[in-house]
Amino acid sequence: MYFENTGIEDRHADIVILDDIMQRHGLIRATGWDFERVTWDRKFVVPEGTYYLRVFGITEDGDIGANDAVIKLLKPVLGKHYFPHGVEYGDDELWPVSVVSQSKNLLESINTEINTFAVQP
């Protein structure tokens, strides 16, 4: 489930600042980053299953591994984890209302904080 019009898509900010903002909202930088792409995740475990709110980012210049990059944020997504296959983002999923609501609130708060630190590309 992709979240539309969150305000964070296409925003640019320094990776160190984004790590701090995301961490304050319970999102951690996933270990699957490389030098050009990064993902922050927040895990939700509810009776319906395990879900991940993911915020993706890319850099056009800089090095994520060296914490020296300006990140362009992409459209956030909510996915459901299926063991052993991984996270699925399909449109045919049934999304728990509480997880969707919490995710929207988190994204709104993150957007508010990013407004303070965003940079022009």
MDTraj code that builds the backbone (N, CA, C; nanometers):
import mdtraj as md
import numpy as np

residues = "MET TYR PHE GLU ASN THR GLY ILE GLU ASP ARG HIS ALA ASP ILE VAL ILE LEU ASP ASP ILE MET GLN ARG HIS GLY LEU ILE ARG ALA THR GLY TRP ASP PHE GLU ARG VAL THR TRP ASP ARG LYS PHE VAL VAL PRO GLU GLY THR TYR TYR LEU ARG VAL PHE GLY ILE THR GLU ASP GLY ASP ILE GLY ALA ASN ASP ALA VAL ILE LYS LEU LEU LYS PRO VAL LEU GLY LYS HIS TYR PHE PRO HIS GLY VAL GLU TYR GLY ASP ASP GLU LEU TRP PRO VAL SER VAL VAL SER GLN SER LYS ASN LEU LEU GLU SER ILE ASN THR GLU ILE ASN THR PHE ALA VAL GLN PRO".split()
xyz = np.array([
    [0.0853, -0.1170, 0.0000],
    [0.0000, 0.0000, 0.0000],
    [0.0897, 0.1230, 0.0000],
    [0.0866, 0.1962, -0.1095],
    [0.1648, 0.3193, -0.1184],
    [0.0842, 0.4352, -0.0601],
    [0.1525, 0.5205, 0.0148],
    [0.0896, 0.6385, 0.0731],
    [0.1096, 0.7554, -0.0222],
    [0.0003, 0.8144, -0.0632],
    [0.0031, 0.9262, -0.1576],
    [-0.0017, 1.0591, -0.0826],
    [0.0606, 1.1588, -0.1404],
    [0.0525, 1.2962, -0.0906],
    [0.0901, 1.3123, 0.0561],
    [0.1991, 1.2473, 0.0966],
    [0.2442, 1.2594, 0.2357],
    [0.3234, 1.3867, 0.2589],
    [0.3713, 1.4457, 0.1504],
    [0.4546, 1.5645, 0.1615],
    [0.6030, 1.5336, 0.1644],
    [0.6399, 1.4097, 0.1944],
    [0.7828, 1.3784, 0.2019],
    [0.8401, 1.3320, 0.0683],
    [0.7550, 1.2843, -0.0233],
    [0.8102, 1.2389, -0.1490],
    [0.8756, 1.3553, -0.2220],
    [0.9907, 1.3260, -0.2786],
    [1.0717, 1.4221, -0.3542],
    [1.1365, 1.5297, -0.2676],
    [1.1307, 1.5151, -0.1350],
    [1.2010, 1.6076, -0.0456],
    [1.3463, 1.5640, -0.0347],
    [1.4358, 1.6578, -0.0112],
    [1.5784, 1.6310, 0.0018],
    [1.6255, 1.6741, 0.1406],
    [1.7046, 1.5876, 0.2044],
    [1.7616, 1.6215, 0.3347],
    [1.8878, 1.5388, 0.3563],
    [1.9730, 1.5867, 0.4442],
    [2.0977, 1.5188, 0.4777],
    [2.0678, 1.3853, 0.5467],
    [2.1458, 1.2822, 0.5130],
    [2.1236, 1.1482, 0.5683],
    [2.1312, 1.1456, 0.7203],
    [2.2226, 1.2197, 0.7801],
    [2.2378, 1.2197, 0.9261],
    [2.1124, 1.2761, 0.9916],
    [2.0596, 1.3837, 0.9354],
    [1.9364, 1.4428, 0.9890],
    [1.8196, 1.3469, 0.9714],
    [1.8111, 1.2835, 0.8542],
    [1.7019, 1.1883, 0.8311],
    [1.7102, 1.0697, 0.9257],
    [1.8308, 1.0182, 0.9499],
    [1.8458, 0.9079, 1.0458],
    [1.7912, 0.9481, 1.1822],
    [1.8220, 1.0691, 1.2255],
    [1.7768, 1.1175, 1.3559],
    [1.6249, 1.1324, 1.3593],
    [1.5687, 1.1947, 1.2569],
    [1.4230, 1.2131, 1.2504],
    [1.3518, 1.0777, 1.2482],
    [1.3974, 0.9899, 1.1625],
    [1.3327, 0.8584, 1.1494],
    [1.3412, 0.7807, 1.2803],
    [1.4580, 0.7833, 1.3436],
    [1.4751, 0.7093, 1.4687],
    [1.3797, 0.7597, 1.5766],
    [1.3594, 0.8909, 1.5828],
    [1.2655, 0.9466, 1.6822],
    [1.1233, 0.8959, 1.6599],
    [1.0931, 0.8537, 1.5386],
    [0.9595, 0.8031, 1.5067],
    [0.9562, 0.6508, 1.4933],
    [1.0619, 0.5862, 1.5410],
    [1.0636, 0.4404, 1.5458],
    [1.1026, 0.3717, 1.4160],
    [1.1537, 0.4460, 1.3190],
    [1.1992, 0.3856, 1.1946],
    [1.3517, 0.3733, 1.1999],
    [1.4010, 0.2570, 1.1629],
    [1.5448, 0.2355, 1.1634],
    [1.5936, 0.2186, 1.0206],
    [1.7195, 0.2572, 0.9998],
    [1.7774, 0.2382, 0.8674],
    [1.8000, 0.0897, 0.8466],
    [1.7362, 0.0362, 0.7456],
    [1.7454, -0.1071, 0.7172],
    [1.8873, -0.1421, 0.6739],
    [1.9254, -0.2654, 0.6992],
    [2.0611, -0.3091, 0.6686],
    [2.0831, -0.3315, 0.5202],
    [1.9792, -0.3201, 0.4399],
    [1.9920, -0.3425, 0.2970],
    [2.0332, -0.2206, 0.2172],
    [2.0865, -0.1168, 0.2818],
    [2.1262, 0.0030, 0.2093],
    [2.2483, -0.0274, 0.1232],
    [2.2659, 0.0544, 0.0224],
    [2.3900, 0.0514, -0.0534],
    [2.4361, 0.1960, -0.0687],
    [2.5258, 0.2235, -0.1595],
    [2.5830, 0.3575, -0.1684],
    [2.4891, 0.4592, -0.2316],
    [2.3797, 0.4129, -0.2951],
    [2.2872, 0.5040, -0.3614],
    [2.1446, 0.4960, -0.3100],
    [2.1089, 0.3865, -0.2410],
    [1.9708, 0.3675, -0.1950],
    [1.9686, 0.3381, -0.0458],
    [1.8585, 0.3799, 0.0177],
    [1.8430, 0.3592, 0.1607],
    [1.6950, 0.3368, 0.1909],
    [1.6687, 0.2614, 0.2976],
    [1.5319, 0.2363, 0.3427],
    [1.5267, 0.2477, 0.4945],
    [1.4240, 0.3157, 0.5434],
    [1.3958, 0.3183, 0.6875],
    [1.2682, 0.2391, 0.7104],
    [1.2676, 0.1538, 0.8139],
    [1.1549, 0.0647, 0.8422],
    [1.1024, 0.0849, 0.9831],
    [0.9714, 0.0689, 0.9948],
    [0.9059, 0.0591, 1.1260],
    [0.8217, -0.0673, 1.1227],
    [0.8441, -0.1545, 1.2175],
    [0.7761, -0.2840, 1.2234],
    [0.6535, -0.2744, 1.3129],
    [0.5425, -0.3306, 1.2651],
    [0.4190, -0.3407, 1.3424],
    [0.3817, -0.4879, 1.3526],
    [0.3683, -0.5377, 1.4737],
    [0.3234, -0.6755, 1.4939],
    [0.1851, -0.6674, 1.5581],
    [0.0846, -0.7104, 1.4831],
    [-0.0543, -0.7072, 1.5281],
    [-0.1140, -0.8459, 1.5059],
    [-0.2320, -0.8733, 1.5621],
    [-0.2904, -1.0068, 1.5437],
    [-0.3042, -1.0490, 1.3970],
    [-0.3219, -0.9525, 1.3075],
    [-0.3386, -0.9853, 1.1653],
    [-0.2076, -1.0218, 1.0962],
    [-0.0939, -0.9943, 1.1597],
    [0.0350, -1.0279, 1.1002],
    [0.1423, -0.9245, 1.1326],
    [0.2515, -0.9334, 1.0587],
    [0.3633, -0.8409, 1.0746],
    [0.3679, -0.7504, 0.9530],
    [0.3750, -0.6190, 0.9788],
    [0.3717, -0.5186, 0.8726],
    [0.4918, -0.4257, 0.8880],
    [0.5333, -0.3696, 0.7766],
    [0.6444, -0.2748, 0.7768],
    [0.6047, -0.1472, 0.7042],
    [0.6226, -0.0359, 0.7728],
    [0.6150, 0.0942, 0.7082],
    [0.7557, 0.1210, 0.6566],
    [0.7674, 0.1483, 0.5276],
    [0.8987, 0.1704, 0.4671],
    [0.9031, 0.3066, 0.3993],
    [1.0122, 0.3777, 0.4277],
    [1.0398, 0.5041, 0.3609],
    [1.1685, 0.4839, 0.2825],
    [1.1588, 0.4966, 0.1520],
    [1.2729, 0.4760, 0.0628],
    [1.3377, 0.6090, 0.0287],
    [1.4693, 0.6027, 0.0009],
    [1.5398, 0.7210, -0.0436],
    [1.6536, 0.6844, -0.1371],
    [1.6921, 0.7820, -0.2188],
    [1.8066, 0.7647, -0.3084],
    [1.8931, 0.8894, -0.2988],
    [2.0181, 0.8748, -0.3383],
    [2.1063, 0.9901, -0.3468],
    [2.1592, 1.0016, -0.4888],
    [2.1654, 1.1229, -0.5347],
    [2.2239, 1.1470, -0.6660],
    [2.3689, 1.1891, -0.6518],
    [2.4090, 1.2202, -0.5295],
    [2.5454, 1.2619, -0.5026],
    [2.5754, 1.2313, -0.3565],
    [2.6912, 1.1789, -0.3293],
    [2.7291, 1.1493, -0.1918],
    [2.7367, 1.0004, -0.1683],
    [2.7685, 0.9654, -0.0443],
    [2.7930, 0.8266, -0.0063],
    [2.7144, 0.7953, 0.1209],
    [2.6136, 0.7115, 0.1077],
    [2.5297, 0.6756, 0.2226],
    [2.6122, 0.6061, 0.3303],
    [2.7011, 0.5154, 0.2894],
    [2.7826, 0.4415, 0.3853],
    [2.8728, 0.5303, 0.4692],
    [2.9143, 0.6421, 0.4133],
    [2.9999, 0.7362, 0.4850],
    [2.9183, 0.8448, 0.5565],
    [2.7852, 0.8319, 0.5539],
    [2.6965, 0.9327, 0.6130],
    [2.7221, 1.0708, 0.5535],
    [2.7494, 1.0731, 0.4238],
    [2.7797, 1.1974, 0.3544],
    [2.6972, 1.2031, 0.2264],
    [2.5658, 1.2203, 0.2424],
    [2.4777, 1.2213, 0.1258],
    [2.3535, 1.3035, 0.1552],
    [2.3044, 1.3678, 0.0516],
    [2.1725, 1.4301, 0.0573],
    [2.0772, 1.3305, -0.0075],
    [1.9727, 1.2966, 0.0652],
    [1.8791, 1.1924, 0.0231],
    [1.7522, 1.2540, -0.0337],
    [1.7087, 1.2001, -0.1461],
    [1.5780, 1.2334, -0.2028],
    [1.4822, 1.1238, -0.1576],
    [1.3782, 1.1621, -0.0848],
    [1.2826, 1.0638, -0.0346],
    [1.1819, 1.0270, -0.1425],
    [1.1414, 0.9022, -0.1410],
    [1.0446, 0.8496, -0.2362],
    [0.9124, 0.8223, -0.1651],
    [0.8169, 0.7713, -0.2395],
    [0.6836, 0.7440, -0.1862],
    [0.6902, 0.6330, -0.0801],
    [0.6394, 0.6579, 0.0419],
    [0.6383, 0.5556, 0.1467],
    [0.5403, 0.4433, 0.1133],
    [0.5654, 0.3264, 0.1709],
    [0.4835, 0.2097, 0.1425],
    [0.4631, 0.1285, 0.2708],
    [0.3499, 0.0603, 0.2761],
    [0.3216, -0.0334, 0.3834],
    [0.3196, -0.1720, 0.3228],
    [0.3921, -0.2639, 0.3837],
    [0.3964, -0.3997, 0.3315],
    [0.3701, -0.5015, 0.4405],
    [0.3250, -0.6192, 0.3987],
    [0.3002, -0.7287, 0.4924],
    [0.4081, -0.8346, 0.4746],
    [0.4609, -0.8823, 0.5878],
    [0.5653, -0.9834, 0.5837],
    [0.5049, -1.1235, 0.5762],
    [0.5551, -1.2010, 0.4818],
    [0.5168, -1.3417, 0.4675],
    [0.6420, -1.4265, 0.4821],
    [0.6421, -1.5145, 0.5814],
    [0.7556, -1.6035, 0.6006],
    [0.7439, -1.7195, 0.5035],
    [0.8432, -1.7613, 0.4361],
    [0.9816, -1.7131, 0.4301],
    [1.0077, -1.6225, 0.3111],
    [0.9055, -1.5731, 0.2459],
    [0.9222, -1.5027, 0.1190],
    [0.9622, -1.3561, 0.1320],
    [0.9207, -1.2889, 0.2361],
    [0.9557, -1.1482, 0.2517],
    [0.8337, -1.0593, 0.2576],
    [0.8529, -0.9330, 0.2243],
    [0.7487, -0.8317, 0.2368],
    [0.6790, -0.8115, 0.1030],
    [0.5461, -0.8138, 0.1076],
    [0.4631, -0.7929, -0.0116],
    [0.3882, -0.6605, 0.0026],
    [0.3723, -0.5905, -0.1098],
    [0.3069, -0.4592, -0.1093],
    [0.1790, -0.4586, -0.1915],
    [0.1233, -0.5750, -0.2203],
    [0.0119, -0.5882, -0.3137],
    [-0.1131, -0.5099, -0.2791],
    [-0.1842, -0.4721, -0.3846],
    [-0.3094, -0.3982, -0.3688],
    [-0.4217, -0.4848, -0.3132],
    [-0.4063, -0.6169, -0.3202],
    [-0.5125, -0.7060, -0.2759],
    [-0.5035, -0.7414, -0.1275],
    [-0.4109, -0.6793, -0.0558],
    [-0.3967, -0.7038, 0.0876],
    [-0.5092, -0.6357, 0.1655],
    [-0.5389, -0.6914, 0.2798],
    [-0.6298, -0.6268, 0.3754],
    [-0.5414, -0.5612, 0.4812],
    [-0.5462, -0.4294, 0.4882],
    [-0.4590, -0.3549, 0.5771],
    [-0.5307, -0.3232, 0.7076],
    [-0.4748, -0.3616, 0.8225],
    [-0.5368, -0.3289, 0.9504],
    [-0.5506, -0.1769, 0.9662],
    [-0.6690, -0.1332, 1.0022],
    [-0.6973, 0.0100, 1.0159],
    [-0.6012, 0.0751, 1.1144],
    [-0.5696, 0.0068, 1.2243],
    [-0.4807, 0.0658, 1.3248],
    [-0.3406, 0.0880, 1.2697],
    [-0.2908, -0.0035, 1.1892],
    [-0.1568, 0.0104, 1.1308],
    [-0.1549, 0.1228, 1.0272],
    [-0.2577, 0.1301, 0.9449],
    [-0.2664, 0.2361, 0.8442],
    [-0.2741, 0.3727, 0.9132],
    [-0.3560, 0.3824, 1.0166],
    [-0.3719, 0.5077, 1.0892],
    [-0.2410, 0.5503, 1.1562],
    [-0.1757, 0.4573, 1.2241],
    [-0.0476, 0.4885, 1.2881],
    [0.0558, 0.5312, 1.1848],
    [0.0579, 0.4629, 1.0705],
    [0.1530, 0.4955, 0.9649],
    [0.1296, 0.6360, 0.9111],
    [0.0035, 0.6708, 0.8869],
    [-0.0282, 0.8051, 0.8381],
    [0.0140, 0.9109, 0.9392],
    [-0.0113, 0.8859, 1.0676],
    [0.0276, 0.9810, 1.1714],
    [0.1792, 0.9962, 1.1781],
    [0.2510, 0.8851, 1.1669],
    [0.3973, 0.8911, 1.1678],
    [0.4491, 0.9714, 1.0496],
    [0.3949, 0.9452, 0.9313],
    [0.4402, 1.0150, 0.8119],
    [0.4111, 1.1648, 0.8207],
    [0.2989, 1.2005, 0.8801],
    [0.2664, 1.3415, 0.8987],
    [0.3662, 1.4086, 0.9930],
    [0.3996, 1.3405, 1.1015],
    [0.4968, 1.3951, 1.1966],
    [0.6359, 1.4052, 1.1341],
    [0.6740, 1.3034, 1.0587],
    [0.8041, 1.3053, 0.9911],
    [0.8093, 1.4216, 0.8920],
    [0.7023, 1.4406, 0.8168],
    [0.6977, 1.5500, 0.7201],
    [0.7154, 1.6846, 0.7897],
    [0.6508, 1.7020, 0.9023],
    [0.6615, 1.8273, 0.9771],
    [0.8067, 1.8538, 1.0165],
    [0.8758, 1.7508, 1.0638],
    [1.0156, 1.7685, 1.1039],
    [1.1062, 1.7915, 0.9836],
    [1.0810, 1.7204, 0.8752],
    [1.1648, 1.7361, 0.7560],
    [1.1531, 1.8776, 0.7003],
    [1.0366, 1.9388, 0.7139],
    [1.0185, 2.0762, 0.6654],
    [1.1225, 2.1709, 0.7240],
    [1.1660, 2.1439, 0.8452],
    [1.2634, 2.2289, 0.9117],
    [1.4030, 2.2141, 0.8503],
    [1.4337, 2.0935, 0.8004],
    [1.5701, 2.0629, 0.7589],
    [1.5865, 2.0356, 0.6089],
    [1.4793, 2.0400, 0.5337],
    [1.4884, 2.0060, 0.3925],
    [1.5802, 2.1035, 0.3187],
    [1.6461, 2.0496, 0.2162],
    [1.7333, 2.1321, 0.1332],
    [1.6822, 2.1304, -0.0091],
    [1.7201, 2.2310, -0.0853],
    [1.6834, 2.2356, -0.2268],
    [1.7827, 2.1515, -0.3061],
    [1.7342, 2.0724, -0.4006],
    [1.8259, 1.9882, -0.4796],
    [1.9156, 2.0719, -0.5696],
])
top = md.Topology()
chain = top.add_chain()
for i, resn in enumerate(residues, 1):
    res = top.add_residue(resn, chain, resSeq=i)
    for name in ("N", "CA", "C"):
        top.add_atom(name, md.element.get_by_symbol(name[0]), res)
traj = md.Trajectory(xyz[None], top)
